[in-house]
Amino acid sequence: MKIVIAGGGKVGSVLCTELSTEEHDIILIEKNETILDSLINKNDISGIVGNGASYDIQQEAGVDTCDLFIAVTPQDELNMIACILAKKLGARYTIARVRNPEYSSHFEYVRERLGVNMMINPEFESARSISRIIKFPTVLSVQSFANNQVELIEVEVHESSVLANLSLNDFRRQYGNVLVCAIQRGEELIIPSGSDELRDGDNVYVMGDKQVIRKFYKTVRPHKNNINSVLIIGGGRITYYLIGLLKEYRMDIKVIEQNQEIAEQLSAAYPEIEVILGDGTDQEILQQEGIDNYHAFVSLTGVDEENIIASLYAAQQDVNKVITKVNRELLLRIFDTLGMESIITPKRVIANSILRFVRSLGNPYVSDVEALYRIADNAAEAIQFKVKATSKVKNIPLEKLRTKSGILIAYIIRDHQLLIPSGQDEIKENDHVIVITKEKKFDDIDDILK
C-alpha cells in the first residue's frame, strides 16, 4: 500500500516506524530537513522537504496514485487543506489530525463536507482512555470491543492477590466466563494455555463481557474504593476534554495550572470545577491543595519528567489511582523499575487508531478490521475482525484449524451472543472474532492460518 504522510512530529514519526515495518511504501513530507533525514535514516521510507498542503509537493510525492494520505502536522487548518487537496488529486483515503476543541465538536459535519475519511484528535482519545481507567480504578488499562459489549482489562498480580499462584484451569473454574488472554512476565509475553499459572508481578490481560468483567475486577483488588474525586495537574487540551467526560459522574474535580491565561480559559469553560493557579509539580502546593484527600491523581503537564516526579509523589501519598502522561517512549522503560501504574502516550493512542484504519483497507473481501489495540508494551495485538463469506476459517471446528503459533482466538460475537470459544466451536460468516496475536501484520482473519 502506498501511503503519504505529511508531518514528521510525534505522531508522524511513530507512523513512519509502525507502517514501514508492515511493508508499506511510505513517503514522508516534512518542512524540517533535519527531522526528515533523521526519520529516513531510522526507517525504510523516502521523503520530500516541503509543505504538505502544497500542490507541487503533493504532486512530487505521488499523492495522485497513493492509497492513503495522512496529515499530522501541528496545524489543524493545514491538515484539513492538505487532505482536501490530496482527495482532489486522487488519493483513495485521507486522514487528518484535528486538535482544536472548536472543530472537534463538529467532526462528522466537517468530515462529510470536506470529504476527509477520518479525523483524529490525540487529546480527546487520550482523555477517553484516562476516563475509562478512572471509572475502573482496580485495573491498569481498559480496551473495549464489540460496541462496548466486551472489555479487555489489564491487572497486576501481587503476592497477596487472590490471583497469585492460581493455575488457569482453576481460574476458569473460579471466575467462569472470564478469559486470560495474555500474561506479561518481565520481558516475556505468554499467550497462555490451561496449564500456565499466574505469579506475583505478572501483568494479566483478561477479557469478558462488560458485566462479568466488572464483577471480576471488584474481587481482584477489593480494597480499592470507587473514585469520586480527581486532582489534575496541567490545564491543556487533554484536561479540557477529560473534565467534559468526567462531569457526568459528578466527581469532585480540581485542576492546578501555572499559566494564568490557560487557567482562566478552563475556569470559564467549566465554572463548576475548581481551578488553582500554581505549579502542580511543587510538593508544597500539592499538600496545600490536599493531594492525600483525592482518590485519583492525573499528571498532564507538557513535560514528561515533571509528570513522572509528580506521579511518584502522588503514589507516596497513597493516592488510590495515579495516571501519567508520557510522550517519550524511552522513558516508559524506566517506569517498570519505579512501580508506576497507568501510563498514557497520546501519540501511541492515535497511531493505534490509524493502524486500525490502515489494516481495515488490507483485504476487505475476507474480513474487516473493526478494532485494534497494542497491549503489553506493544508486544502483542488484540484485533477484532468481521468475517466475510470468502474467509477460509469459516465452518471448521477451532480444534481443527491449523493456526500459527502465538495466537489465541479469544472471543466470538454472533448476533447478540458472546462466546468464549471451545475447540468444538466454529467461526461463521458475519461473526465478529477477537484474536490475540504476537504478530503485528494481520489485516484479515485468514492471516491466523499457517
Phi, psi and omega per residue, in radians:
M1 nan 2.325 3.126
K2 -1.598 2.114 -3.073
I3 -2.206 2.245 3.064
V4 -1.903 2.242 -3.134
I5 -2.017 2.219 3.059
A6 -1.810 1.983 -3.136
G7 1.957 2.077 -3.105
G8 -1.920 0.535 3.120
G9 -1.344 -2.606 -3.050
K10 -1.046 -0.874 -3.116
V11 -1.250 -0.777 -3.133
G12 -1.023 -0.705 -3.133
S13 -1.160 -0.692 3.089
V14 -1.112 -0.744 -3.139
L15 -1.117 -0.701 3.098
C16 -1.024 -0.780 -3.125
T17 -1.164 -0.852 -3.060
E18 -1.186 -0.823 -3.033
L19 -1.292 -0.565 3.132
S20 -1.206 -0.531 3.100
T21 -1.294 -0.264 3.091
E22 -1.656 0.292 2.988
E23 1.180 0.545 2.998
H24 -1.563 2.743 3.055
D25 -1.539 1.858 -3.030
I26 -1.857 2.244 3.012
I27 -2.104 2.146 -3.112
L28 -1.814 2.284 3.010
I29 -1.849 2.120 -3.081
E30 -2.563 2.312 -3.118
K31 -1.152 -0.681 -3.051
N32 -1.481 1.979 -3.066
E33 -1.123 -0.607 3.138
T34 -1.122 -0.809 3.115
I35 -1.086 -0.749 -3.129
L36 -1.068 -0.839 -3.129
D37 -1.065 -0.698 3.141
S38 -1.080 -0.770 -3.119
L39 -1.240 -0.601 3.084
I40 -1.150 -0.677 3.140
N41 -1.202 -0.540 -3.100
K42 -1.481 -0.459 -3.004
N43 -2.248 2.819 3.114
D44 -1.501 1.287 -3.107
I45 -2.400 2.916 2.962
S46 -2.025 2.937 -3.053
G47 -2.706 2.834 3.121
I48 -2.357 2.319 3.060
V49 -1.411 2.195 3.115
G50 2.780 -3.059 -3.116
N51 -1.559 2.198 -3.096
G52 -1.168 -0.269 3.127
A53 -1.731 0.164 3.136
S54 -1.513 2.305 3.124
Y55 -1.037 -0.832 -3.103
D56 -1.096 -0.730 -3.129
I57 -1.151 -0.743 3.117
Q58 -1.123 -0.657 3.078
Q59 -1.090 -0.766 3.139
E60 -1.109 -0.591 -3.135
A61 -1.378 -0.131 3.134
G62 1.321 0.586 -3.128
V63 -1.074 -0.513 -3.110
D64 -1.098 -0.361 3.138
T65 -2.007 0.188 -3.072
C66 -1.498 2.659 3.091
D67 -1.399 -0.571 -3.059
L68 -2.577 2.315 3.044
F69 -2.030 2.218 -3.099
I70 -2.127 2.111 3.132
A71 -1.890 1.946 -3.105
V72 -2.293 0.704 3.044
T73 -1.309 2.953 3.140
P74 -1.192 -0.234 -3.027
Q75 -1.824 2.090 -3.137
D76 -1.013 -0.843 -3.062
E77 -1.100 -0.720 3.125
L78 -1.112 -0.688 3.126
N79 -1.092 -0.748 -3.127
M80 -1.189 -0.732 3.111
I81 -1.107 -0.742 3.140
A82 -1.058 -0.702 -3.132
C83 -1.220 -0.698 3.096
I84 -1.058 -0.792 3.133
L85 -1.113 -0.762 -3.126
A86 -1.076 -0.706 3.126
K87 -1.120 -0.737 3.131
K88 -1.129 -0.604 3.139
L89 -1.257 -0.439 3.112
G90 2.265 0.075 3.070
A91 -1.058 2.348 -3.094
R92 -1.175 -0.784 -3.106
Y93 -2.353 2.633 3.112
T94 -2.363 2.555 3.090
I95 -2.297 2.315 3.122
A96 -2.155 2.361 2.993
R97 -1.514 2.138 -3.118
V98 -2.277 2.067 -2.990
R99 -1.899 -0.366 -3.050
N100 -1.167 2.208 3.127
P101 -0.994 -0.526 3.137
E102 -1.124 -0.608 3.098
Y103 -1.421 -0.617 -3.020
S104 -1.084 -0.529 -3.117
S105 -1.283 -0.157 -3.132
H106 -2.222 0.580 -3.057
F107 -0.919 -0.897 -3.034
E108 -1.098 -0.782 -3.135
Y109 -1.089 -0.859 -3.114
V110 -1.104 -0.729 -3.105
R111 -1.094 -0.804 -3.121
E112 -1.157 -0.736 -3.101
R113 -1.197 -0.635 -3.068
L114 -1.593 -0.222 3.138
G115 1.341 0.342 3.078
V116 -1.450 2.226 -3.046
N117 -1.232 -0.574 -3.083
M118 -2.599 2.302 3.047
M119 -2.080 2.280 -3.027
I120 -2.172 2.559 -3.124
N121 -2.292 1.812 -3.076
P122 -1.014 -0.709 -3.083
E123 -1.200 -0.723 3.134
F124 -1.175 -0.747 3.127
E125 -1.129 -0.649 3.085
S126 -1.143 -0.726 3.106
A127 -1.078 -0.683 3.100
R128 -1.105 -0.719 3.107
S129 -1.097 -0.751 3.134
I130 -1.124 -0.732 -3.123
S131 -1.111 -0.631 3.095
R132 -1.130 -0.727 3.135
I133 -1.142 -0.687 3.126
I134 -1.147 -0.652 3.120
K135 -1.144 -0.528 -3.100
F136 -2.116 1.338 -2.965
P137 -1.179 -0.240 -3.110
T138 -1.492 -0.029 -3.081
V139 -2.082 2.832 -3.129
L140 -1.570 -0.577 3.098
S141 -2.677 2.721 -3.129
V142 -2.403 2.287 3.032
Q143 -2.244 2.563 -3.070
S144 -2.027 2.532 3.098
F145 -2.297 2.919 3.008
A146 0.879 0.961 3.132
N147 0.932 0.781 3.089
N148 1.191 0.255 3.080
Q149 -1.389 -0.523 -3.079
V150 -2.112 2.420 -3.136
E151 -2.208 2.492 3.050
L152 -1.973 2.049 -3.102
I153 -2.060 2.674 3.109
E154 -1.964 2.169 3.095
V155 -2.195 2.650 3.108
E156 -1.789 2.364 3.136
V157 -1.622 2.134 3.075
H158 -1.822 2.855 -3.126
E159 -0.995 -0.625 -3.108
S160 -1.574 0.004 -3.087
S161 -1.234 2.626 3.081
V162 -1.169 -0.256 -3.134
L163 -1.540 -0.300 -3.064
A164 -1.060 2.304 3.092
N165 1.109 0.415 3.128
L166 -1.663 2.199 3.075
S167 -1.280 2.713 -3.107
L168 -1.221 -0.471 3.029
N169 -1.096 -0.782 3.102
D170 -1.202 -0.609 3.116
F171 -1.016 -0.810 -3.101
R172 -1.159 -0.689 3.117
R173 -1.145 -0.600 -3.062
Q174 -1.422 -0.660 -3.008
Y175 -1.943 -0.012 3.010
G176 1.190 -2.205 -2.995
N177 -1.414 0.924 3.034
V178 -2.210 2.284 -3.031
L179 -2.012 2.244 2.986
V180 -1.418 1.987 -3.045
C181 -1.608 -0.579 -3.085
A182 -2.765 2.640 3.097
I183 -2.242 2.138 3.044
Q184 -1.745 2.037 -3.102
R185 -2.135 1.667 -3.047
G186 1.137 -2.189 3.123
E187 -1.493 -0.139 -3.051
E188 -1.649 2.413 3.022
L189 -1.967 2.211 -3.091
I190 -1.976 2.156 2.902
I191 -1.561 1.872 -2.791
P192 -1.424 2.812 2.942
S193 -2.089 3.082 -3.080
G194 -1.110 -0.372 -3.094
S195 -1.472 -0.203 -3.138
D196 -1.228 2.796 -3.080
E197 -2.285 2.505 3.086
L198 -1.479 2.382 -3.064
R199 -2.194 2.808 3.067
D200 -0.989 2.271 3.134
G201 1.668 -0.204 3.112
D202 -1.192 2.518 2.857
N203 -1.787 2.113 -2.986
V204 -1.987 2.309 3.104
Y205 -1.789 2.057 -2.996
V206 -2.122 2.381 -3.084
M207 -2.171 2.521 3.074
G208 -3.067 3.013 3.084
D209 -1.215 2.760 -2.916
K210 -0.958 -0.785 -3.076
Q211 -1.170 -0.745 -3.139
V212 -1.146 -0.725 3.135
I213 -1.093 -0.688 -3.133
R214 -1.123 -0.696 3.081
K215 -1.144 -0.682 -3.108
F216 -1.109 -0.879 -3.025
Y217 -1.224 -0.368 3.060
K218 -1.197 -0.492 3.126
T219 -1.483 -0.333 -3.068
V220 -1.289 -0.825 3.135
R221 -2.365 1.236 -3.022
P222 -1.160 -0.268 -3.116
H223 -1.304 -0.211 3.122
K224 -1.475 2.168 -3.130
N225 -1.419 2.861 3.009
N226 -1.108 2.639 -3.115
I227 -1.576 2.074 3.129
N228 -2.038 -0.104 -3.126
S229 -2.544 2.493 -3.063
V230 -2.379 2.288 3.016
L231 -1.891 2.123 -3.084
I232 -1.987 2.293 3.085
I233 -1.807 2.127 -3.103
G234 1.762 2.289 -3.058
G235 -1.989 0.536 -3.096
G236 -1.332 -2.807 -3.044
R237 -1.110 -0.701 -3.139
I238 -1.060 -0.739 3.113
T239 -1.082 -0.750 3.116
Y240 -0.961 -0.866 -3.125
Y241 -1.217 -0.666 -3.097
L242 -1.095 -0.753 3.125
I243 -1.049 -0.737 3.116
G244 -1.050 -0.626 3.140
L245 -1.346 -0.567 -3.075
L246 -1.505 -0.312 -3.081
K247 -0.952 -0.688 -3.058
E248 -1.161 -0.303 3.131
Y249 -1.596 0.064 3.069
R250 0.938 0.816 3.124
M251 -1.534 2.711 2.988
D252 -1.417 1.937 -3.045
I253 -2.049 2.268 3.047
K254 -2.245 2.415 3.128
V255 -2.114 2.355 3.029
I256 -1.954 2.106 -3.098
E257 -2.382 2.304 -3.047
Q258 -1.592 -0.209 3.091
N259 -1.594 2.087 -3.023
Q260 -1.092 -0.726 -3.105
E261 -1.114 -0.786 3.127
I262 -1.118 -0.733 3.136
A263 -1.067 -0.740 3.139
E264 -1.166 -0.687 3.112
Q265 -1.119 -0.729 -3.132
L266 -1.174 -0.720 3.133
S267 -1.129 -0.631 3.113
A268 -1.219 -0.641 -3.137
A269 -1.257 -0.600 -3.112
Y270 -2.289 1.326 -3.073
P271 -1.131 -0.288 -3.094
E272 -1.435 -0.191 3.126
I273 -1.809 2.829 -3.121
E274 -1.659 2.133 3.104
V275 -2.012 2.126 -3.107
I276 -1.854 2.315 3.073
L277 -1.517 2.008 -3.116
G278 2.999 3.059 -3.138
D279 -1.570 1.887 -3.084
G280 -1.220 -0.190 3.085
T281 -1.589 -0.090 3.111
D282 -1.394 2.064 -3.051
Q283 -1.103 -0.580 3.127
E284 -1.131 -0.738 3.115
I285 -1.136 -0.699 3.126
L286 -1.081 -0.688 3.101
Q287 -1.185 -0.731 3.123
Q288 -1.067 -0.612 -3.114
E289 -1.536 0.107 3.013
G290 1.270 0.838 -3.099
I291 -0.973 -0.624 -3.086
D292 -1.275 -0.114 3.112
N293 -1.644 -0.073 -3.087
Y294 -1.718 2.528 -3.139
H295 -1.389 -0.489 -3.113
A296 -2.388 2.603 3.113
F297 -2.280 2.212 -3.112
V298 -2.185 2.099 -3.096
S299 -1.849 1.973 -2.993
L300 -2.265 0.592 3.079
T301 -1.274 3.014 -3.141
G302 -1.474 0.034 -3.093
V303 -2.052 2.053 -3.083
D304 -0.979 -0.803 -3.082
E305 -1.073 -0.689 3.114
E306 -1.128 -0.703 3.114
N307 -1.094 -0.720 -3.131
I308 -1.130 -0.840 -3.103
I309 -1.100 -0.784 -3.138
A310 -1.103 -0.674 -3.133
S311 -1.209 -0.661 3.084
L312 -1.091 -0.711 3.124
Y313 -1.149 -0.733 3.114
A314 -1.065 -0.695 3.122
A315 -1.116 -0.634 3.107
Q316 -1.176 -0.436 3.127
Q317 -1.514 0.153 3.105
D318 1.084 0.588 2.983
V319 -1.157 2.333 -3.033
N320 -1.019 -0.767 -3.063
K321 -2.312 2.181 3.133
V322 -2.086 2.168 -3.112
I323 -2.157 2.321 -2.991
T324 -2.274 2.316 3.040
K325 -1.557 2.221 3.099
V326 -2.334 2.150 -3.137
N327 -1.570 -0.677 -3.088
R328 -1.512 1.975 -3.031
E329 -1.169 -0.373 3.076
L330 -1.029 -0.603 -3.118
L331 -1.258 -0.336 -3.105
L332 -1.119 -0.520 3.125
R333 -1.146 -0.503 3.124
I334 -1.213 -0.561 -3.051
F335 -1.032 -0.616 -3.116
D336 -1.030 -0.656 -3.111
T337 -1.397 -0.295 -3.119
L338 -1.636 -0.150 3.123
G339 1.245 0.512 3.138
M340 -1.321 2.850 -3.048
E341 -1.776 -1.709 -2.961
S342 -1.648 2.240 -3.072
I343 -2.135 2.371 3.099
I344 -2.050 2.238 3.067
T345 -2.125 1.756 -3.028
P346 -0.926 -0.748 -3.101
K347 -1.147 -0.532 3.108
R348 -1.270 -0.666 3.106
V349 -1.034 -0.790 -3.107
I350 -1.282 -0.683 3.118
A351 -1.024 -0.693 3.116
N352 -1.116 -0.672 3.107
S353 -1.118 -0.744 -3.133
I354 -1.219 -0.692 3.097
L355 -1.045 -0.701 3.108
R356 -1.067 -0.739 3.129
F357 -1.135 -0.769 -3.136
V358 -1.087 -0.780 3.129
R359 -1.094 -0.601 -3.106
S360 -1.157 -0.343 3.108
L361 -1.512 -0.126 -2.981
G362 -1.110 -1.035 -3.107
N363 -2.533 1.323 -3.047
P364 -1.170 -0.197 -3.137
Y365 -1.385 -0.425 -3.107
V366 -1.691 -0.784 -3.128
S367 -2.901 2.827 3.021
D368 -1.852 2.438 2.974
V369 -1.504 1.945 -3.053
E370 -1.706 -0.433 3.106
A371 -2.684 2.562 3.114
L372 -2.636 2.222 3.095
Y373 -2.354 2.396 2.986
R374 -1.508 2.344 3.136
I375 -2.245 2.930 3.072
A376 0.935 0.997 3.130
D377 0.958 0.728 3.104
N378 1.195 0.258 -3.135
A379 -1.383 -0.294 -3.112
A380 -2.594 2.896 3.095
E381 -2.195 2.518 2.961
A382 -1.939 2.042 -3.014
I383 -2.167 2.373 3.037
Q384 -1.880 2.145 3.107
F385 -1.924 2.573 2.879
K386 -1.809 2.179 -2.967
V387 -1.493 2.254 3.101
K388 -1.687 3.009 -3.069
A389 -1.129 -0.470 -3.059
T390 -1.521 -0.008 -3.091
S391 -1.163 2.507 3.137
K392 -1.480 -0.131 -3.098
V393 -1.565 -0.083 -3.029
K394 -1.255 2.568 2.908
N395 1.047 0.534 3.076
I396 -2.195 2.241 3.068
P397 -0.928 2.398 -3.059
L398 -1.030 -0.548 3.142
E399 -1.163 -0.304 3.138
K400 -1.785 -0.089 3.081
L401 -1.270 2.250 3.124
R402 -1.585 1.522 -3.083
T403 -1.650 2.793 3.072
K404 -1.187 2.817 3.104
S405 -1.278 2.787 3.112
G406 1.248 0.533 -3.116
I407 -2.238 2.450 3.046
L408 -2.286 2.139 2.988
I409 -1.477 1.781 -2.902
A410 -1.530 -0.686 -3.008
Y411 -2.602 2.543 2.984
I412 -2.172 2.197 3.069
I413 -1.907 2.038 -3.074
R414 -2.186 1.935 -3.015
D415 0.990 -2.044 3.118
H416 -1.841 0.223 -3.100
Q417 -1.718 2.292 3.117
L418 -1.880 2.096 -3.039
L419 -2.113 2.259 2.822
I420 -1.589 1.872 -2.912
P421 -1.273 2.622 2.985
S422 -1.839 3.125 -3.127
G423 -1.094 -0.439 -3.099
Q424 -1.488 -0.271 -3.118
D425 -1.251 2.690 3.120
E426 -2.149 2.647 3.035
I427 -1.541 2.318 -3.109
K428 -1.982 2.836 3.043
E429 -1.031 2.427 -3.138
N430 1.315 0.032 2.996
D431 -1.151 2.650 2.944
H432 -1.834 2.085 -3.014
V433 -2.057 2.252 3.110
I434 -1.793 2.171 -3.078
V435 -2.101 2.376 3.001
I436 -1.827 2.239 -3.069
T437 -2.527 2.553 3.038
K438 -1.423 -0.338 3.114
E439 -1.388 2.733 -3.022
K440 -2.214 0.498 -3.103
K441 -2.234 0.254 -3.092
F442 -1.329 2.114 3.021
D443 -2.083 0.035 2.929
D444 -2.648 2.833 -3.019
I445 -1.085 -0.531 -3.115
D446 -1.192 -0.235 3.103
D447 -1.159 -0.260 3.123
I448 -1.308 -0.264 -3.084
L449 -1.409 2.595 3.081
K450 -1.172 nan nan
